[in-house]
Amino acid sequence: MSITVTGLSELVKDLRKFGKDSEMMVITELENSATKIELDAINAAPSMLGGAILNIKQRIDKSVSDGGLTVKVGIQGTQDLDAYIEFGTGLNFDEIVAARPQDYTDDILKLALTFKKERRGTLIGTPYLFPSFFDETPILLKRLRKELNTLANNF
């Protein structure tokens, strides 16, 4: 005894195409957002610190892996100074975090606190990388939802 479902092979073909189309859309959106984060961070990063020229802007970049499904934006050859410039060393750390309490997750706070110098530090932070990430993330999620809904509706 066998049962034949008419149109099943076409459905499977469509599902595979939907999967590939949605994956390509996600890859494109991730790349676009990573580029925006990268450029915004470069623009926001300070060029000078206490009269000394910084090279942070030149070291901010993105790396793509996992066939485009993983994109990291960061600083090449990261040094502690890069994080001190982002978070400060204590003087205005609380102000930086308080400005965006919904964005500084426990994981980010834990990382940031490793650079806080118990109020002995005098470097005032100039956030440049995390705000770029925080600003772009909801836009990325909104675009992904919209694009996936469009694909689903055309399916």
N, C-alpha and C positions, 0 to 999 in steps of 0.2 A: 504494500500500500504506500502510495506517495501523494504528497500534496504539492501542487505547483502554485506559487504566488506570482501572479502576473505583474510585471513591472518592478519586481524586486531587484533585478540586476541594474536597472536604470536608477533606482533609489540608492543602491550601494555606490554606483558611479557618482551620483550627485553628492552623496555624503563625503566621498573622498575629495571631490572637487571643492566642496564647502570647506573642508579641513585645510586644503592647500591654499585656497583663497584667503581664509581667515588667518592662517599662519603668515602669509606674505603681507597681509595688511598689518598685523601686529609688528612684524619686523620693520616695515616702513615707518610706522608710528613711533616705535622705540628709537629708531635712528634719528628721526626728525626731532624728537624730544631731547635726546642726548646731545645733539648738535646745539639745540637752543640752550640747554643747561651749560654746555661748554662755553658758548659765546657769551652768555650772560655772566658767567663766573669770571671769564677773562676781563670783561668790561668792568666788573665790580671789584676785582682784586686791586689792591693798592700797588703803586709802582715804586713808592719810596717808604722807608721806615727810618725815622730819625736822621734824615739826610742821606741815608745809604740807599742805593738803587737795589730794588728787589727783582728777582727773576721769576716770580710766581706765574705771571701771565704767560710766559713762554713755556711753562711746564704743565699747564692745564691741558688735558686732552681726554679723549675717549678711546676705549678699546672695545672691540666687538668679538664675541665668541659664541659658541653653541649655535652656529649657523645664523647668527643675527638675533637670537632670542635672549641673549645676555649682553647688555651694554653697560660698561662702567665708565663713569666720568670721575676723574681724579687728577692727582698731581704726580708727574713723573719724579722719581727720586725724592719722594716725600720726606721732609725733615720736620722735626718738632716745631721749628719756627713757623712753618706753614699753618699748623694747627693753632699755635699761639696767636697768629695774625687773625685767624678765623674766630677763635673763641676768646681771645684776650688771656691774660694770665691771672685774672682775679678782679682787677679794678672795675670792669664793667660787665663781667660775666653774667651776673644776675639780670642786668638790663637786657642783654642779648637774648637770653632764654625767655625772660618775661614778655618780650615783644611778640613772641610766637609760641605760647605755651602749648597749643594744639599740635605744633609741628615737631617740637623737640621730644621725641619718643624716649622711653627709658634707655634704649640701646644707644641713642645718640647722646643723651645726657651722660651716660656712663663713660662713653668715649671722651666727651668734652671735659668731664671732671678730672680726667687723668692729666689735663694740661692746666688745671686751675692751681694756682700757687698759694692757696690759703690767704688770700688778700695781700701777700707780700709782693706779688707780681705787679708791675706798674704798666705793662703793655696793655693799651686799650685795644680791644678786638675790633676788627673791621670784617664782619661776615661777608663772604663772597661766594663760597661754594654751596653751602647748605641753603641759603635763601633762594638761590637759582633752582635748586632741586625742589624746594618746598613750593615755589611758585609754579613750576611746570608740571608737577605730578597731578594735581586735579585736572589740569587741562588735558593731559595725556589720557587720563581715565575717562574723561568725558568724550574725547574723540574715539577711543576704543569702543566704548559703549555704543556710540552713534554708528560707527562703521560695522560693528557686529550686528546691530539691529538691522542695518541696511542689507547686509549679506543674508541674514535670516529671512527678512521679508522678501528678498528676491529668490530665495530657495524654494 
